[in-house]
Amino acid sequence: MENDSRILDAAILEAHGVGLDRVALRPIARRCNLTSGAMYGRYEDVDDLVASLWAERLATPVHDFISGAMAAMLGHEGAPDIASVASTLASPPKALAVGIEALVVGRRNDVLGDEVREDFSVWAHKWGLDRNTDPVARALNVVAFTTVVGATLYSFVEPKLDDWTLVLALMGEAVRRTPTSRGNKSPGIGDELPDTGVSPGTGEALRDALIAAAADVIGRAGYERATVSRIARRAKLTGGAVYTRYESKDDLIIDTLDTLLSDAITGTSELTAQGVKSGDMGEAVGKIYTLGVTPTRRMWRQFRLETYAASRSRKEPRAALRRVHSAGLSRYHEMLTVRSKMDDDVIRLVARGGQSIPLGLSLLESYQTDLDTLNFHPFSSSLYQLLSSVTGRSGTADARS
């Protein structure tokens, strides 16, 4: 029993250092001063170990953190305060960080996924995220969940970010202000939304094919398991063709990140402009939520989700995503500074939420695929009214309380 506990403790340290997809039994054995034979006497393979790690070390901290954070946002009695939740987000404990990564990996790793899916099904019912929940309440619970989980994933790229207290406070206040009566029909998809596809569009046929294939393979298999040969097969090319355009796999993947994720708010600019022009930013934001769960964009969202999970332990995607965040903040300023009365501080908070919440939606849709039926318009209207009321110096101060 003592060795079992040592192995799991060492596995957390190893996974935190290299990422779940790069965990191997031999380095963990070395951390414990055990032989590889001792490891294989307990676990069939590394997937078996990772599944045990989830069940015995990761599931509880993930459940407890998300439960407490959602309760704080929803205003439940006895919930942690927003500041303590934000502090955890800014510097998550190792078991929590690896556990959130396990939620991403579990959607494509069958052995780990068996454990994660069973637990998540139980949790989703408890948190009011499943189909048994009233749709109005469910939409608000989804907002709380996606805000918390999205911010955690975002923190893999931007650790120790100071904005989370304000982001969580604003989102939580908007959730609590949203009427719980049934609202109007949710903004639809299709003709009411811009083109939902995301494509490279570089103008180079070979480059476009390889970028599209790399995104597809990463979305399905993960960052670490996206090999050159697999990407080439997906693009219907030879492995040698990859090296006529890129020096290495990393060069291709980084180009994929920079090209596709630089358009992380593709389609939202048009909706934002329509909202400002019509005077109903709430409707625009509601449609943006709907755009965030359209089935046609799912593979691209899974690609983005995988890059954030990889960024926790890999500097290359982390650097690329920081460039994306910086460019996204500039784009939000371009959209909102002239067209609205929001000041720089509020726009920054809108950008943080706009960049992180879709990550939570992408993770949730890995386990629930009917989110596009939910009506986010009542919440988005409350959020926009709140943002409008807190612009200026007094507004950002009020949001802290």
Secondary structure, 3 states (H helix, E strand, C coil): CHHHHHHHHHHHHHHHHHCHHHCCHHHHHHHHCCCHHHHHCCCCCHHHHHHHHHHHHHHHHHHHHHHHHHHHHHCCCCCCCHHHHHHHHHCCCHHHHHHHHHHHHCCCCHHHHHHHHHHHHHHHHHCCCCCCCCHHHHHHHHHHHHHHHHHHHHHHHCCCCCCHHHHHHHHHHHHHHCCCCCCCCCCCCHHHCCCCCCCCCCCCHHHHHHHHHHHHHHHHHCCCCCCHHHHHHHCCCCHHHHHHHCCCHHHHHHHHHHHHHCCCCCCHHHHHHHHHHHCCHHHHHHHHHHHCCCHHHHHHHHHHHHHHHHHCCCHHHHHHHHHHHHHHHHHHHHHHCCCCCCCHHHHHHHHHHHHHHHHHHHHHCCCCCCHHHCCCHHHHHHHHHHHHHCCCHHHHHHHHC
